[in-house]
């Protein structure tokens, strides 16, 4: 009974949890959130930007997550992303770049893989997580080296059981790797109707534990997010943790996706008022990281998917841009 009532309880709580306002406008969730907004909101001020990002084979780099790898084989940056191919399924791939503009695809991880996330394990290896179908679930693979990752030669594998939804769990974001423990976030299909947030831990590539992340859901519900709450990316700015996350105002309406900056300390979220040169109005699958840009300067890099709905001419697809700090 409690589980069936939980979506209603969330909505009631959200109705009482509204953003605070000052005379100058809404108070930011935190100083770090305000700084992120100042750096990332206006794409026209970016020091570099690529719309409709594609790899060297022409594949779209949808939901790209980019990781710096200074001095790495094949270039200073890695990207994991997915593409809908002619077989009607998503394929996750990894690519390398030296300039954040041109990408060389290194490996395709196969059909039915999407929404990838990549994290170094601290010993020269890598953990890759993605959503896998059929029976949408979170899958994790470990690669002992960069070469193994680029060749798709995993030495450990785990396909997580669905424990929060009988219908779907996915959009993983690997937030930390501590020895044999992987920490990550994701979403689950609550009551098989609407995506909500989860947090999970994998120990020894054998023991999986996941639980709902209600506090994050509440922060977005306070903005009137009646549709899905999905993909997210963790970043630390000014020594403060932030989560960049997507929320859908109306379920089923791809033109109603927006990006938000959530502060896990205050428990509040700010809507990221993204402004593109053409004035696109829908933004999904946000990701962010700090890196050294191709000019050798520290920068904040953001990637976001612009759906065709509410997109300006020439701006739909994956947008990758960066702003020097």
DRENDO-1510 file (C-alpha; in Angstrom, 1 decimal, always signed):
<recs>
REC; n; res; u; v; w
REC; 1; UNK; +0.0; +0.0; +0.0 .
REC; 2; UNK; +2.8; +2.5; +1.0 .
REC; 3; UNK; +4.6; +1.8; -2.3 .
REC; 4; UNK; +1.5; +2.5; -4.3 .
REC; 5; UNK; +0.9; +5.7; -2.4 .
REC; 6; UNK; +4.5; +7.0; -2.8 .
REC; 7; UNK; +4.1; +8.9; -6.1 .
REC; 8; UNK; +1.1; +10.8; -4.5 .
REC; 9; UNK; +3.2; +11.5; -1.4 .
REC; 10; UNK; +6.0; +12.8; -3.6 .
REC; 11; UNK; +3.7; +15.2; -5.4 .
REC; 12; UNK; +2.2; +16.5; -2.1 .
REC; 13; UNK; +5.7; +17.1; -0.7 .
REC; 14; UNK; +6.8; +18.8; -3.9 .
REC; 15; UNK; +3.8; +21.1; -3.7 .
REC; 16; UNK; +5.2; +22.4; -0.4 .
REC; 17; UNK; +8.8; +22.5; -1.6 .
REC; 18; UNK; +9.1; +25.5; -3.9 .
REC; 19; UNK; +12.2; +27.6; -4.8 .
REC; 20; UNK; +12.9; +30.5; -2.5 .
REC; 21; UNK; +12.9; +34.0; -3.9 .
REC; 22; UNK; +14.7; +37.2; -3.1 .
REC; 23; UNK; +14.1; +40.7; -4.3 .
REC; 24; UNK; +16.6; +40.1; -7.1 .
REC; 25; UNK; +15.0; +36.8; -8.2 .
REC; 26; UNK; +15.2; +33.2; -7.1 .
REC; 27; UNK; +18.0; +32.4; -4.6 .
REC; 28; UNK; +20.5; +30.0; -6.1 .
REC; 29; UNK; +20.7; +26.5; -4.6 .
REC; 30; UNK; +24.3; +27.4; -3.7 .
REC; 31; UNK; +27.2; +29.6; -4.7 .
REC; 32; UNK; +28.6; +26.6; -6.7 .
REC; 33; UNK; +25.3; +26.2; -8.5 .
REC; 34; UNK; +25.3; +30.0; -9.3 .
REC; 35; UNK; +28.8; +29.7; -10.6 .
REC; 36; UNK; +27.9; +26.7; -12.8 .
REC; 37; UNK; +25.0; +28.8; -14.2 .
REC; 38; UNK; +27.3; +31.7; -15.0 .
REC; 39; UNK; +29.7; +29.4; -16.8 .
REC; 40; UNK; +27.4; +27.1; -18.7 .
REC; 41; UNK; +24.0; +28.8; -19.4 .
REC; 42; UNK; +25.0; +31.0; -22.3 .
REC; 43; UNK; +26.3; +28.8; -25.1 .
REC; 44; UNK; +27.0; +31.9; -27.3 .
REC; 45; UNK; +29.8; +32.8; -24.8 .
REC; 46; UNK; +31.5; +29.3; -25.0 .
REC; 47; UNK; +35.2; +29.1; -26.0 .
REC; 48; UNK; +34.4; +26.1; -28.2 .
REC; 49; UNK; +31.1; +24.5; -29.3 .
REC; 50; UNK; +30.1; +21.6; -31.6 .
REC; 51; UNK; +26.4; +21.1; -32.6 .
REC; 52; UNK; +25.2; +17.7; -33.9 .
REC; 53; UNK; +28.5; +16.1; -32.8 .
REC; 54; UNK; +29.5; +13.0; -34.8 .
REC; 55; UNK; +32.4; +10.6; -34.9 .
REC; 56; UNK; +34.6; +10.0; -37.9 .
REC; 57; UNK; +32.2; +7.4; -39.3 .
REC; 58; UNK; +29.3; +9.8; -39.2 .
REC; 59; UNK; +27.6; +8.2; -36.2 .
REC; 60; UNK; +25.7; +10.7; -34.0 .
REC; 61; UNK; +27.3; +11.0; -30.5 .
REC; 62; UNK; +24.1; +11.1; -28.6 .
REC; 63; UNK; +24.2; +11.4; -24.8 .
REC; 64; UNK; +28.0; +11.8; -25.0 .
REC; 65; UNK; +30.0; +11.7; -21.7 .
REC; 66; UNK; +33.5; +13.1; -22.1 .
REC; 67; UNK; +36.5; +12.3; -19.9 .
REC; 68; UNK; +40.0; +13.8; -20.1 .
REC; 69; UNK; +42.9; +11.4; -20.4 .
REC; 70; UNK; +46.1; +13.5; -20.7 .
REC; 71; UNK; +48.8; +11.9; -22.8 .
REC; 72; UNK; +46.5; +8.9; -23.6 .
REC; 73; UNK; +46.9; +6.7; -26.6 .
REC; 74; UNK; +44.7; +8.2; -29.4 .
REC; 75; UNK; +44.4; +11.6; -27.8 .
REC; 76; UNK; +43.7; +13.5; -24.7 .
REC; 77; UNK; +39.9; +12.9; -24.4 .
REC; 78; UNK; +37.6; +9.9; -24.3 .
REC; 79; UNK; +33.9; +10.0; -25.2 .
REC; 80; UNK; +31.3; +7.3; -24.6 .
REC; 81; UNK; +28.0; +7.7; -26.4 .
REC; 82; UNK; +25.2; +5.9; -28.2 .
REC; 83; UNK; +23.7; +5.9; -31.7 .
REC; 84; UNK; +20.5; +4.5; -33.1 .
REC; 85; UNK; +21.6; +2.4; -36.0 .
REC; 86; UNK; +19.8; +0.7; -39.0 .
REC; 87; UNK; +19.2; -2.4; -36.9 .
REC; 88; UNK; +16.7; -0.4; -34.9 .
REC; 89; UNK; +18.8; -0.6; -31.7 .
REC; 90; UNK; +21.1; +1.7; -29.8 .
REC; 91; UNK; +24.8; +1.0; -29.9 .
REC; 92; UNK; +27.2; +2.4; -27.3 .
REC; 93; UNK; +30.7; +3.3; -28.6 .
REC; 94; UNK; +33.9; +4.8; -27.3 .
REC; 95; UNK; +36.0; +7.4; -29.3 .
REC; 96; UNK; +39.1; +9.4; -28.8 .
REC; 97; UNK; +40.0; +13.0; -29.6 .
REC; 98; UNK; +42.8; +15.6; -29.3 .
REC; 99; UNK; +40.7; +18.7; -29.9 .
REC; 100; UNK; +37.1; +17.9; -28.6 .
REC; 101; UNK; +35.8; +18.6; -32.1 .
REC; 102; UNK; +36.9; +15.5; -34.2 .
REC; 103; UNK; +36.4; +12.0; -32.8 .
REC; 104; UNK; +37.8; +8.7; -33.9 .
REC; 105; UNK; +35.5; +5.7; -33.0 .
REC; 106; UNK; +37.5; +2.9; -31.4 .
REC; 107; UNK; +34.9; +0.3; -30.4 .
REC; 108; UNK; +31.2; -0.6; -30.7 .
REC; 109; UNK; +30.0; -2.4; -27.5 .
REC; 110; UNK; +27.1; -4.0; -29.4 .
REC; 111; UNK; +23.4; -3.7; -30.0 .
REC; 112; UNK; +21.0; -2.9; -27.1 .
REC; 113; UNK; +23.6; -0.7; -25.2 .
REC; 114; UNK; +22.8; +2.9; -24.5 .
REC; 115; UNK; +23.2; +5.8; -22.0 .
REC; 116; UNK; +26.9; +5.0; -21.2 .
REC; 117; UNK; +29.0; +6.3; -18.4 .
REC; 118; UNK; +32.8; +5.9; -17.9 .
REC; 119; UNK; +35.0; +6.2; -14.8 .
REC; 120; UNK; +38.7; +5.6; -14.2 .
REC; 121; UNK; +39.3; +3.0; -11.4 .
REC; 122; UNK; +42.4; +4.7; -10.1 .
REC; 123; UNK; +44.8; +1.9; -11.1 .
REC; 124; UNK; +44.9; +2.4; -14.9 .
REC; 125; UNK; +41.7; +0.6; -15.6 .
REC; 126; UNK; +38.1; +1.7; -16.4 .
REC; 127; UNK; +34.6; +1.0; -15.4 .
REC; 128; UNK; +31.9; +1.3; -18.1 .
REC; 129; UNK; +28.2; +1.3; -17.3 .
REC; 130; UNK; +25.3; +1.4; -19.7 .
REC; 131; UNK; +21.6; +0.6; -20.0 .
REC; 132; UNK; +21.1; -2.7; -21.7 .
REC; 133; UNK; +18.1; -4.2; -23.4 .
REC; 134; UNK; +16.1; -6.3; -23.7 .
REC; 135; UNK; +14.6; -6.2; -20.2 .
REC; 136; UNK; +16.2; -2.8; -19.7 .
REC; 137; UNK; +18.7; -2.9; -16.8 .
REC; 138; UNK; +22.1; -1.5; -15.8 .
REC; 139; UNK; +25.2; -3.4; -17.0 .
REC; 140; UNK; +28.7; -2.8; -15.8 .
REC; 141; UNK; +32.0; -3.8; -17.4 .
REC; 142; UNK; +35.6; -3.4; -16.1 .
REC; 143; UNK; +38.6; -3.0; -18.4 .
REC; 144; UNK; +42.1; -3.4; -16.9 .
REC; 145; UNK; +43.7; -0.7; -19.2 .
REC; 146; UNK; +42.9; +1.9; -21.7 .
REC; 147; UNK; +44.0; -0.4; -24.5 .
REC; 148; UNK; +41.5; -3.0; -23.2 .
REC; 149; UNK; +38.7; -0.4; -23.1 .
REC; 150; UNK; +39.4; +0.7; -26.7 .
REC; 151; UNK; +39.4; -3.0; -27.8 .
REC; 152; UNK; +36.3; -3.9; -25.8 .
REC; 153; UNK; +38.2; -6.6; -23.9 .
REC; 154; UNK; +36.5; -6.6; -20.5 .
REC; 155; UNK; +37.9; -8.7; -17.7 .
REC; 156; UNK; +34.8; -8.4; -15.4 .
REC; 157; UNK; +31.1; -8.1; -16.1 .
REC; 158; UNK; +27.9; -7.7; -14.1 .
REC; 159; UNK; +24.3; -7.3; -15.3 .
REC; 160; UNK; +22.3; -5.8; -12.4 .
REC; 161; UNK; +19.0; -7.3; -11.4 .
REC; 162; UNK; +16.0; -5.0; -11.4 .
REC; 163; UNK; +15.1; -4.5; -7.8 .
REC; 164; UNK; +13.1; -1.2; -7.8 .
REC; 165; UNK; +11.1; -1.7; -11.0 .
REC; 166; UNK; +9.8; -4.7; -12.8 .
REC; 167; UNK; +9.8; -2.7; -16.0 .
REC; 168; UNK; +13.1; -0.8; -16.4 .
REC; 169; UNK; +16.2; +0.6; -14.7 .
REC; 170; UNK; +18.9; +2.5; -16.5 .
REC; 171; UNK; +20.7; +5.8; -17.4 .
REC; 172; UNK; +23.7; +5.0; -15.1 .
REC; 173; UNK; +26.2; +7.5; -14.0 .
REC; 174; UNK; +29.3; +6.1; -12.3 .
REC; 175; UNK; +30.2; +8.5; -9.5 .
REC; 176; UNK; +33.1; +6.8; -7.8 .
REC; 177; UNK; +35.3; +3.7; -7.9 .
REC; 178; UNK; +36.9; +2.7; -4.6 .
REC; 179; UNK; +39.0; -0.5; -5.0 .
REC; 180; UNK; +36.4; -3.2; -5.6 .
REC; 181; UNK; +33.4; -1.0; -5.0 .
REC; 182; UNK; +31.6; +1.0; -7.7 .
REC; 183; UNK; +29.1; +3.7; -6.8 .
REC; 184; UNK; +26.6; +4.9; -9.3 .
REC; 185; UNK; +23.3; +6.6; -9.8 .
REC; 186; UNK; +20.5; +5.8; -12.3 .
REC; 187; UNK; +16.7; +5.8; -12.8 .
REC; 188; UNK; +14.0; +3.2; -12.3 .
REC; 189; UNK; +10.5; +3.1; -13.9 .
REC; 190; UNK; +8.3; +3.8; -10.8 .
REC; 191; UNK; +5.1; +1.8; -11.1 .
REC; 192; UNK; +6.1; +1.1; -14.7 .
REC; 193; UNK; +4.9; +4.6; -15.6 .
REC; 194; UNK; +7.4; +7.4; -14.8 .
REC; 195; UNK; +11.2; +7.5; -14.4 .
REC; 196; UNK; +12.5; +8.3; -10.9 .
REC; 197; UNK; +16.0; +8.4; -9.4 .
REC; 198; UNK; +18.1; +5.6; -7.8 .
REC; 199; UNK; +21.5; +5.2; -6.1 .
REC; 200; UNK; +23.3; +1.9; -6.2 .
REC; 201; UNK; +26.5; +0.2; -5.1 .
REC; 202; UNK; +28.3; -2.8; -6.7 .
REC; 203; UNK; +30.8; -4.6; -4.6 .
REC; 204; UNK; +33.2; -7.1; -6.0 .
REC; 205; UNK; +31.3; -7.2; -9.3 .
REC; 206; UNK; +28.9; -9.6; -7.5 .
REC; 207; UNK; +26.9; -7.8; -4.8 .
REC; 208; UNK; +24.4; -5.2; -6.0 .
REC; 209; UNK; +22.3; -2.9; -3.9 .
REC; 210; UNK; +20.0; -0.1; -5.1 .
REC; 211; UNK; +17.6; +2.2; -3.4 .
REC; 212; UNK; +15.4; +5.2; -4.4 .
REC; 213; UNK; +16.8; +8.7; -4.3 .
REC; 214; UNK; +13.6; +10.5; -3.2 .
REC; 215; UNK; +15.3; +13.8; -2.2 .
REC; 216; UNK; +16.5; +14.4; -5.7 .
REC; 217; UNK; +13.1; +13.6; -7.1 .
REC; 218; UNK; +11.5; +16.1; -4.8 .
REC; 219; UNK; +13.9; +18.9; -5.9 .
REC; 220; UNK; +12.7; +18.5; -9.5 .
REC; 221; UNK; +9.1; +17.9; -8.7 .
REC; 222; UNK; +9.1; +21.3; -7.0 .
REC; 223; UNK; +9.6; +22.7; -10.5 .
REC; 224; UNK; +6.4; +21.1; -11.8 .
REC; 225; UNK; +8.2; +18.2; -13.4 .
REC; 226; UNK; +5.3; +15.9; -14.1 .
REC; 227; UNK; +7.1; +13.7; -16.6 .
REC; 228; UNK; +10.3; +11.6; -16.4 .
REC; 229; UNK; +13.3; +12.5; -14.2 .
REC; 230; UNK; +16.1; +10.8; -15.9 .
REC; 231; UNK; +19.8; +11.1; -16.9 .
REC; 232; UNK; +22.2; +13.0; -14.6 .
REC; 233; UNK; +25.9; +13.7; -14.2 .
REC; 234; UNK; +27.9; +14.5; -11.0 .
REC; 235; UNK; +30.5; +17.2; -10.9 .
REC; 236; UNK; +32.5; +19.1; -8.3 .
REC; 237; UNK; +32.8; +22.8; -8.7 .
REC; 238; UNK; +34.5; +25.2; -6.2 .
REC; 239; UNK; +35.0; +22.1; -4.0 .
REC; 240; UNK; +31.2; +21.6; -3.8 .
REC; 241; UNK; +29.3; +18.6; -5.3 .
REC; 242; UNK; +26.6; +19.3; -7.9 .
REC; 243; UNK; +24.4; +17.1; -10.0 .
REC; 244; UNK; +23.4; +18.2; -13.5 .
REC; 245; UNK; +20.1; +16.4; -14.3 .
REC; 246; UNK; +17.3; +16.3; -16.8 .
REC; 247; UNK; +13.6; +16.7; -16.0 .
REC; 248; UNK; +10.5; +16.5; -18.3 .
REC; 249; UNK; +7.6; +18.8; -17.7 .
REC; 250; UNK; +5.1; +16.7; -19.6 .
REC; 251; UNK; +5.5; +12.9; -19.9 .
REC; 252; UNK; +5.8; +11.9; -23.6 .
REC; 253; UNK; +6.6; +15.4; -24.7 .
REC; 254; UNK; +10.2; +15.5; -25.9 .
REC; 255; UNK; +10.0; +19.2; -26.3 .
REC; 256; UNK; +9.5; +19.7; -22.6 .
REC; 257; UNK; +12.9; +18.4; -21.4 .
REC; 258; UNK; +15.0; +20.9; -19.3 .
REC; 259; UNK; +18.3; +20.7; -17.5 .
REC; 260; UNK; +18.7; +21.5; -13.8 .
REC; 261; UNK; +21.6; +21.9; -11.4 .
REC; 262; UNK; +20.9; +20.1; -8.1 .
REC; 263; UNK; +22.8; +20.8; -4.9 .
REC; 264; UNK; +22.8; +17.7; -2.7 .
REC; 265; UNK; +23.8; +19.7; +0.3 .
REC; 266; UNK; +20.9; +22.1; +0.2 .
REC; 267; UNK; +18.6; +19.6; -1.4 .
REC; 268; UNK; +17.5; +22.3; -3.9 .
REC; 269; UNK; +17.7; +22.5; -7.7 .
REC; 270; UNK; +18.0; +25.4; -10.1 .
REC; 271; UNK; +16.7; +25.3; -13.7 .
REC; 272; UNK; +19.7; +25.8; -16.0 .
REC; 273; UNK; +18.5; +28.5; -18.4 .
REC; 274; UNK; +20.4; +27.4; -21.5 .
REC; 275; UNK; +20.7; +29.9; -24.3 .
REC; 276; UNK; +21.9; +28.7; -27.7 .
REC; 277; UNK; +22.7; +31.0; -30.8 .
REC; 278; UNK; +19.4; +29.9; -32.5 .
REC; 279; UNK; +17.2; +29.8; -29.4 .
REC; 280; UNK; +16.6; +26.0; -28.9 .
REC; 281; UNK; +14.3; +25.4; -25.9 .
REC; 282; UNK; +14.5; +21.7; -25.0 .
REC; 283; UNK; +17.6; +20.0; -23.5 .
REC; 284; UNK; +18.1; +16.5; -22.3 .
REC; 285; UNK; +20.9; +14.0; -21.1 .
REC; 286; UNK; +23.2; +16.7; -19.6 .
REC; 287; UNK; +26.8; +15.9; -18.6 .
REC; 288; UNK; +29.6; +18.0; -17.4 .
REC; 289; UNK; +33.3; +17.7; -16.4 .
REC; 290; UNK; +36.3; +19.8; -15.6 .
REC; 291; UNK; +39.3; +19.4; -18.0 .
REC; 292; UNK; +42.1; +21.1; -19.7 .
REC; 293; UNK; +40.9; +22.4; -23.1 .
REC; 294; UNK; +42.8; +22.0; -26.4 .
REC; 295; UNK; +44.4; +25.4; -25.8 .
REC; 296; UNK; +45.8; +24.1; -22.5 .
REC; 297; UNK; +43.5; +26.1; -20.2 .
REC; 298; UNK; +41.3; +24.8; -17.4 .
REC; 299; UNK; +37.7; +24.7; -18.6 .
REC; 300; UNK; +34.2; +23.4; -17.8 .
REC; 301; UNK; +32.9; +21.1; -20.6 .
REC; 302; UNK; +29.1; +20.5; -21.0 .
REC; 303; UNK; +27.4; +18.1; -23.3 .
REC; 304; UNK; +23.6; +18.0; -23.8 .
REC; 305; UNK; +21.2; +16.5; -26.3 .
REC; 306; UNK; +18.9; +18.9; -28.1 .
REC; 307; UNK; +15.7; +17.0; -29.3 .
REC; 308; UNK; +14.3; +17.9; -32.7 .
REC; 309; UNK; +11.2; +19.2; -30.9 .
REC; 310; UNK; +11.8; +22.8; -29.8 .
REC; 311; UNK; +15.2; +22.9; -31.5 .
REC; 312; UNK; +16.4; +25.8; -33.6 .
REC; 313; UNK; +17.5; +25.1; -37.3 .
REC; 314; UNK; +20.8; +23.3; -37.3 .
REC; 315; UNK; +21.0; +22.8; -33.5 .
REC; 316; UNK; +19.3; +19.4; -32.9 .
REC; 317; UNK; +21.5; +16.5; -31.8 .
REC; 318; UNK; +24.4; +16.4; -29.4 .
REC; 319; UNK; +25.8; +19.7; -28.4 .
REC; 320; UNK; +29.3; +19.8; -26.9 .
REC; 321; UNK; +30.7; +23.1; -25.6 .
REC; 322; UNK; +33.2; +24.4; -23.1 .
REC; 323; UNK; +34.0; +27.6; -21.2 .
REC; 324; UNK; +37.4; +28.4; -19.8 .
REC; 325; UNK; +37.6; +29.0; -16.1 .
</recs>
